[in-house]
Amino acid sequence: MLFAILQQQRSIIQMRTILKVVDNLGATKVMCIQALKGKKGARFGDTIVASVEEAHPN
């Protein structure tokens, strides 16, 4: 789902961007803290450091 949204808009993920997580680990929303490799922003497929903003307990 996130892939489809980013492909349509060609968006850059900046610091403090809230992202919807699509997995089964419990986190539902994360906030981007830093894009790795010294970039100002990240694109789909890049590695980022994020903090969990919202989670569902298992």
TORKOL-4160 file (C-alpha; in steps of 0.2 Angstrom, whole numbers, padded with zeros to 4 digits, m for minus):
58
<pt num="1" X="0000" Y="0000" Z="0000"/>
<pt num="2" X="0014" Y="0012" Z="0004"/>
<pt num="3" X="0023" Y="0007" Z="m0012"/>
<pt num="4" X="0008" Y="0012" Z="m0022"/>
<pt num="5" X="0006" Y="0029" Z="m0014"/>
<pt num="6" X="0024" Y="0033" Z="m0016"/>
<pt num="7" X="0024" Y="0027" Z="m0034"/>
<pt num="8" X="0009" Y="0038" Z="m0039"/>
<pt num="9" X="0016" Y="0054" Z="m0030"/>
<pt num="10" X="0035" Y="0051" Z="m0032"/>
<pt num="11" X="0036" Y="0058" Z="m0015"/>
<pt num="12" X="0052" Y="0061" Z="m0004"/>
<pt num="13" X="0051" Y="0055" Z="0014"/>
<pt num="14" X="0057" Y="0069" Z="0025"/>
<pt num="15" X="0061" Y="0070" Z="0043"/>
<pt num="16" X="0046" Y="0070" Z="0055"/>
<pt num="17" X="0035" Y="0062" Z="0041"/>
<pt num="18" X="0022" Y="0050" Z="0048"/>
<pt num="19" X="0021" Y="0034" Z="0039"/>
<pt num="20" X="0008" Y="0020" Z="0039"/>
<pt num="21" X="0016" Y="0003" Z="0043"/>
<pt num="22" X="0010" Y="m0012" Z="0034"/>
<pt num="23" X="0017" Y="m0027" Z="0043"/>
<pt num="24" X="0012" Y="m0039" Z="0057"/>
<pt num="25" X="0024" Y="m0033" Z="0071"/>
<pt num="26" X="0011" Y="m0022" Z="0080"/>
<pt num="27" X="0017" Y="m0005" Z="0074"/>
<pt num="28" X="0004" Y="0005" Z="0064"/>
<pt num="29" X="0012" Y="0022" Z="0062"/>
<pt num="30" X="0030" Y="0028" Z="0063"/>
<pt num="31" X="0039" Y="0044" Z="0062"/>
<pt num="32" X="0055" Y="0046" Z="0051"/>
<pt num="33" X="0069" Y="0052" Z="0061"/>
<pt num="34" X="0083" Y="0051" Z="0049"/>
<pt num="35" X="0087" Y="0045" Z="0031"/>
<pt num="36" X="0103" Y="0035" Z="0030"/>
<pt num="37" X="0117" Y="0038" Z="0018"/>
<pt num="38" X="0118" Y="0057" Z="0022"/>
<pt num="39" X="0103" Y="0062" Z="0011"/>
<pt num="40" X="0090" Y="0075" Z="0016"/>
<pt num="41" X="0076" Y="0064" Z="0011"/>
<pt num="42" X="0072" Y="0046" Z="0007"/>
<pt num="43" X="0063" Y="0038" Z="m0007"/>
<pt num="44" X="0054" Y="0021" Z="m0008"/>
<pt num="45" X="0067" Y="0007" Z="m0004"/>
<pt num="46" X="0079" Y="0018" Z="0005"/>
<pt num="47" X="0083" Y="0014" Z="0023"/>
<pt num="48" X="0077" Y="0026" Z="0037"/>
<pt num="49" X="0078" Y="0027" Z="0056"/>
<pt num="50" X="0060" Y="0029" Z="0063"/>
<pt num="51" X="0052" Y="0029" Z="0080"/>
<pt num="52" X="0035" Y="0020" Z="0083"/>
<pt num="53" X="0021" Y="0033" Z="0086"/>
<pt num="54" X="0006" Y="0021" Z="0087"/>
<pt num="55" X="0006" Y="0002" Z="0090"/>
<pt num="56" X="m0007" Y="m0011" Z="0093"/>
<pt num="57" X="m0002" Y="m0023" Z="0108"/>
<pt num="58" X="m0003" Y="m0041" Z="0104"/>
